[in-house]
């Protein structure tokens, strides 16, 4: 669709209209780019502008030229979504009219016929009761998100750009080329001056050790859990399921055992420790907890998502392994899930869907995020130049599965019709990319880096406000790995945008290579919880980054500044 340009000779002469940002065309089978060639309103012709006002035509406007196709599409979406209702309303009217014509004698005859067919009535009643019982006993248990908490490190652990570069230089571990590369990455990363690195990295030289790594893990996990227990007022012994995910730090005893020991959880608690699963492990942990809650009734599950930086800082000069140093920062989140019906009234969200996509069978995908040693024997995580292309393929596979679960029927019909035209009739029709803005109200895209957010904004045809939470989380807290989607959720809550009935899409990418999605429904208008990580700085956001410097965006409207398009080059 090239735009609503109108027809006829008059429209050929019409002046160009100002572009709107919400049009889109498909460039090829795998990418979508935002196109601003859909104009709105009617322009005067050259002849109209040159003629006197009294000689202007009094004909009706050309509606084909004046109607914006965006609203036509919204009307089509509304019609298809309420199609069943539109058919049922006339049917119900007919039934009511026929029932109003029923006389008392007709009702008496119906009652007598039922008395003579008592066996049939009993059999039908038995099947009805049996079927209802089976449905009630086998239906999936609803999983509620009661509350969650995000860890915020003390201000003493902040890592400003100048401090980061000075410590890197004084460490003596990096040559001039590596230092310059880190400086350029930091300038283009989208991170601000208030992110946090662990205490061991603040020494010169750095002092990574097992003890320092344990200390970082304890501060993050226990800090988030203390807030969660305080806000929800549940006892640790009420927790029946514990799932902890951390990719790069897996000591013995495990991180989950550290939590059991600290809070004296009960002896039959079902605890799990997920390692090496990357930045998407938070969704995987939530999915595991959901499955366990289907089996074990009337219980609580806690999910703790974090990453450990202390022992995983790279002290070498391979550029592909230096990027994590510049992006990853301290952070973690603790989430309380429940399948108790009594918790529905106080819960914030209800889990609707979890969709997981694993591309590990492909060698390029498997190696695109890879922990290894460099030529000097230094251990680090290498990021492939093919990372964005591989992430795009994983995203495409994930939304192909997720789409039928969440998209309105109007979008599914458009997609199916386009697919049939291309496959069966070999029509030269560009593939239709569904509009996920019709399915979700809020988007929590993993804050893996500015390039990741840019690509998803472009390929999903999102507006700047849809990726605002991701950009601001990256700026304020950096890439906190699997917990970043919870900082983004906290940002939306702090802005007061969560309303009852809204749907939230959390999407994260991780090594392997994986793309995982979780869909939540808001159960009530959500107020930010006490100790929200944004509580004292939300008024300063959103900010716009210009040449690496943050500038506040006027708060008159919810619309944010144009997205930043800088890419991180390796």
Beta strands, then each sheet from edge to edge (+ up, - down):
strand 1: 24-26
strand 2: 32-34
strand 3: 144-150
strand 4: 239-245
strand 5: 270-274
strand 6: 300-306
strand 7: 332-338
strand 8: 349-358
strand 9: 369-373
strand 10: 379-383
strand 11: 442-445
strand 12: 503-510
strand 13: 514-522
strand 14: 543-546
strand 15: 549-552
sheet 1: 1+ 2-
sheet 2: 5+ 4+ 6+ 7- 3+ 8- 13+ 12- 11-
sheet 3: 9+ 10-
sheet 4: 14+ 15-
end
